[in-house]
Amino acid sequence: MTFTDAELSYLSSQILGRLATVDRHGAPQNNPVAFVVDAEAGTIDIGGHRMGATRKFANVRRNPAVAFVVDDLVSTSPWQVRCLEIRGRAEALSDQEPPRPGFSREIIRIHPERIFAFGIEPGADGMRRRDIAA
């Protein structure tokens, strides 16, 4: 299983994340995106209204290395942050079932290779890093 139960619960409670890709010149691009988790496959699908026409879609076609971050601030007093950073390989796929109504048939599918979690697991102290077996 790619994601822990606590990670799946957290991801299902959020609607936006940020996807970082790299363009053909090596410059980073970071965008807020809607996402859906496929718990069984252990992947994250990112969609949009015109996904196939976006820079992030073109970037993934050229360079599949991505980072995806979902985070929120639970409290400011005391300070309490939750964060998942997922690094991995992505595919730019066409003619897929849209992950949400109104989205186009193109998606970016992330296959996690490394997960950094902070404030997600009950009782966990500090950042936790986990490599995903291929």
ROTI-10449 format. One record per residue (C-alpha): residue number from 1; residue in one letter; chain; y negated, x negated, z. Coordinates in nm, 4 decimals, always signed. Layout:
// residues N
MARKE  nr rest kette       py       px       pz
MARKE NUM    a     A        Y        X        Z
...
//
This chain:
// residues 134
MARKE  nr rest kette       py       px       pz
MARKE   1    m     A  +0.0000  +0.0000  +0.0000
MARKE   2    t     A  -0.3352  -0.1440  -0.1068
MARKE   3    f     A  -0.5566  +0.0369  +0.1437
MARKE   4    t     A  -0.4972  +0.1028  +0.5116
MARKE   5    d     A  -0.5171  +0.4596  +0.6420
MARKE   6    a     A  -0.8532  +0.3800  +0.8054
MARKE   7    e     A  -0.9892  +0.2367  +0.4770
MARKE   8    l     A  -0.8720  +0.5429  +0.2828
MARKE   9    s     A  -1.0314  +0.7729  +0.5394
MARKE  10    y     A  -1.3592  +0.5820  +0.5175
MARKE  11    l     A  -1.3613  +0.5711  +0.1366
MARKE  12    s     A  -1.2901  +0.9455  +0.1160
MARKE  13    s     A  -1.5922  +1.0122  +0.3404
MARKE  14    q     A  -1.8320  +0.8329  +0.1023
MARKE  15    i     A  -1.9566  +0.9373  -0.2410
MARKE  16    l     A  -2.1429  +0.6288  -0.3631
MARKE  17    g     A  -2.0659  +0.2592  -0.3804
MARKE  18    r     A  -2.2186  -0.0401  -0.5569
MARKE  19    l     A  -2.0411  -0.2148  -0.8419
MARKE  20    a     A  -2.1276  -0.5769  -0.9213
MARKE  21    t     A  -2.0385  -0.7110  -1.2664
MARKE  22    v     A  -2.1370  -1.0209  -1.4635
MARKE  23    d     A  -2.3032  -1.0028  -1.8059
MARKE  24    r     A  -2.2370  -1.2270  -2.1060
MARKE  25    h     A  -2.5016  -1.4755  -1.9877
MARKE  26    g     A  -2.3487  -1.5047  -1.6414
MARKE  27    a     A  -2.6171  -1.2933  -1.4748
MARKE  28    p     A  -2.5063  -1.0439  -1.2091
MARKE  29    q     A  -2.5632  -0.6715  -1.2402
MARKE  30    n     A  -2.5286  -0.4380  -0.9419
MARKE  31    n     A  -2.5390  -0.0586  -0.9737
MARKE  32    p     A  -2.4821  +0.2413  -0.7498
MARKE  33    v     A  -2.1811  +0.4351  -0.8803
MARKE  34    a     A  -1.9676  +0.7386  -0.8045
MARKE  35    f     A  -1.6031  +0.6590  -0.7385
MARKE  36    v     A  -1.2614  +0.8077  -0.6711
MARKE  37    v     A  -0.9747  +0.6318  -0.4925
MARKE  38    d     A  -0.6198  +0.6650  -0.6230
MARKE  39    a     A  -0.4348  +0.5938  -0.2980
MARKE  40    e     A  -0.0927  +0.5991  -0.4630
MARKE  41    a     A  -0.1858  +0.3491  -0.7347
MARKE  42    g     A  -0.4096  +0.1487  -0.5005
MARKE  43    t     A  -0.7009  +0.1538  -0.7439
MARKE  44    i     A  -1.0606  +0.2725  -0.7584
MARKE  45    d     A  -1.1903  +0.4638  -1.0605
MARKE  46    i     A  -1.5606  +0.4606  -1.1384
MARKE  47    g     A  -1.7039  +0.7171  -1.3737
MARKE  48    g     A  -2.0334  +0.8470  -1.5013
MARKE  49    h     A  -2.1966  +1.0778  -1.7517
MARKE  50    r     A  -2.2178  +0.8122  -2.0271
MARKE  51    m     A  -1.9952  +0.5395  -1.8836
MARKE  52    g     A  -1.8869  +0.4016  -2.2223
MARKE  53    a     A  -2.2485  +0.3308  -2.3193
MARKE  54    t     A  -2.3430  +0.1419  -2.0009
MARKE  55    r     A  -2.3984  -0.2300  -1.9451
MARKE  56    k     A  -2.1479  -0.2304  -1.6586
MARKE  57    f     A  -1.8765  -0.0954  -1.8929
MARKE  58    a     A  -1.9588  -0.3642  -2.1528
MARKE  59    n     A  -1.9684  -0.6301  -1.8797
MARKE  60    v     A  -1.6193  -0.5380  -1.7581
MARKE  61    r     A  -1.4865  -0.5548  -2.1149
MARKE  62    r     A  -1.6107  -0.9151  -2.1374
MARKE  63    n     A  -1.5413  -1.0275  -1.7809
MARKE  64    p     A  -1.3046  -0.8264  -1.5578
MARKE  65    a     A  -1.4118  -0.9934  -1.2307
MARKE  66    v     A  -1.5945  -0.7396  -1.0119
MARKE  67    a     A  -1.7008  -0.6708  -0.6563
MARKE  68    f     A  -1.7344  -0.3184  -0.5187
MARKE  69    v     A  -1.9107  -0.2381  -0.1899
MARKE  70    v     A  -1.9191  +0.0812  +0.0128
MARKE  71    d     A  -2.1183  +0.0718  +0.3356
MARKE  72    d     A  -2.3163  +0.2846  +0.5722
MARKE  73    l     A  -2.5071  +0.2654  +0.8964
MARKE  74    v     A  -2.3406  +0.4749  +1.1661
MARKE  75    s     A  -2.6029  +0.4097  +1.4332
MARKE  76    t     A  -2.9125  +0.2003  +1.4969
MARKE  77    s     A  -2.8797  +0.2215  +1.8761
MARKE  78    p     A  -2.6417  +0.0603  +1.9211
MARKE  79    w     A  -2.6359  -0.1073  +1.5803
MARKE  80    q     A  -2.3139  +0.0007  +1.4089
MARKE  81    v     A  -2.2339  -0.0799  +1.0464
MARKE  82    r     A  -1.9258  +0.0038  +0.8424
MARKE  83    c     A  -1.8515  -0.1855  +0.5218
MARKE  84    l     A  -1.5756  -0.2413  +0.2694
MARKE  85    e     A  -1.6139  -0.5084  +0.0036
MARKE  86    i     A  -1.3421  -0.4997  -0.2581
MARKE  87    r     A  -1.3078  -0.7890  -0.4995
MARKE  88    g     A  -1.0732  -0.7693  -0.7921
MARKE  89    r     A  -1.0123  -0.7219  -1.1599
MARKE  90    a     A  -1.1384  -0.4218  -1.3524
MARKE  91    e     A  -1.0427  -0.2508  -1.6739
MARKE  92    a     A  -1.2841  -0.0653  -1.9034
MARKE  93    l     A  -1.0710  +0.2296  -2.0143
MARKE  94    s     A  -1.1429  +0.4961  -2.2768
MARKE  95    d     A  -0.9919  +0.8412  -2.3304
MARKE  96    q     A  -0.9088  +0.8924  -1.9632
MARKE  97    e     A  -0.9191  +1.2103  -1.7600
MARKE  98    p     A  -1.2707  +1.2187  -1.6093
MARKE  99    p     A  -1.2649  +1.1576  -1.2322
MARKE 100    r     A  -1.5267  +1.4302  -1.1728
MARKE 101    p     A  -1.6568  +1.7288  -1.3727
MARKE 102    g     A  -1.9301  +1.6328  -1.6186
MARKE 103    f     A  -1.8238  +1.2686  -1.6429
MARKE 104    s     A  -1.7333  +1.1073  -1.9739
MARKE 105    r     A  -1.3786  +1.0048  -2.0686
MARKE 106    e     A  -1.4496  +0.6349  -2.0025
MARKE 107    i     A  -1.3820  +0.4850  -1.6607
MARKE 108    i     A  -1.3813  +0.1487  -1.4922
MARKE 109    r     A  -1.0606  +0.1003  -1.2947
MARKE 110    i     A  -1.0627  -0.1626  -1.0194
MARKE 111    h     A  -0.7415  -0.3354  -0.9112
MARKE 112    p     A  -0.8218  -0.4860  -0.5683
MARKE 113    e     A  -0.7243  -0.8476  -0.5009
MARKE 114    r     A  -0.9152  -0.9062  -0.1753
MARKE 115    i     A  -1.0636  -0.6645  +0.0768
MARKE 116    f     A  -1.3238  -0.7444  +0.3407
MARKE 117    a     A  -1.3591  -0.4767  +0.6095
MARKE 118    f     A  -1.6130  -0.4481  +0.8881
MARKE 119    g     A  -1.6251  -0.1641  +1.1398
MARKE 120    i     A  -1.3555  +0.0332  +0.9607
MARKE 121    e     A  -1.0420  -0.0222  +1.1687
MARKE 122    p     A  -1.0564  +0.1227  +1.5218
MARKE 123    g     A  -1.0922  -0.1539  +1.7791
MARKE 124    a     A  -1.1349  -0.4286  +1.5179
MARKE 125    d     A  -1.3975  -0.6857  +1.6087
MARKE 126    g     A  -1.5818  -0.8646  +1.3270
MARKE 127    m     A  -1.5070  -0.8991  +0.9586
MARKE 128    r     A  -1.1464  -0.8839  +0.8475
MARKE 129    r     A  -1.0263  -1.0319  +0.5161
MARKE 130    r     A  -0.7050  -0.9250  +0.3503
MARKE 131    d     A  -0.5570  -1.0537  +0.0249
MARKE 132    i     A  -0.3630  -0.8014  -0.1809
MARKE 133    a     A  -0.0318  -0.9221  -0.3226
MARKE 134    a     A  -0.0131  -0.8919  -0.7013
//
